[in-house]
């Protein structure tokens, strides 16, 4: 049941924050700023230096909370296994990879691959992915979710790219299971403004709650 429980946590959280950074220290500050804004699901990308150590620290830091820490930009099975050993509770890729899917299935960790076509969606489902990342979302728009749910009505879709407080309701009305956002939340950190990151996170969470109230 571990995978099902972890997947439910990610979907119930509503919003996944993608955290990229040039240093481990800034990555941790970013996560703290995002969490302060109310976001509970964190995708720490493998582009962060010493990503495994950062994941392990974050998992320990938030072990007594309902915050869930995942690894993103995972491109092959070795990185996936190392992330899982470090404590990652879900794995995200920009595209689908069979070997990553298999290692996640072996360890009962949710695998959220990026897809852009019906064929990719079908392949991901075939290998056991129960949540699919629609990426890049800013190219296809919310209508893509409706189109995919025609042949795949049971598909859980996480749009990533182009998600903002202004269009959150559009994504959920189209059938999104949850939403994912990166630079739209974290960009002010490049100027050291972590308070603005928290503000962005709070605004996105507010838009999420508003969209759910109107459903």
Buried (B, 14 or more C-beta within 10 A) or exposed (E): EEBEEBBEBBBEBBBBBBBBBEEBEBBBBBBBBBBBBBBBBBBBBBEBBEBBEBBBBBBEBBEEEEBBBBBBBBEEBEBBBBBBEBBBBBBBBBBBBEEBBBBBBEBEBBBBBBBBEBEBBEBBBEBEBBBBBBBBBEEBBBEBBEEBBEEBEEBBBBBBBBBBBEBBBBBBBBBBBBBBBBEBBBEBBEEEBBEBBBBBBBBBBBBBBEBEEEE
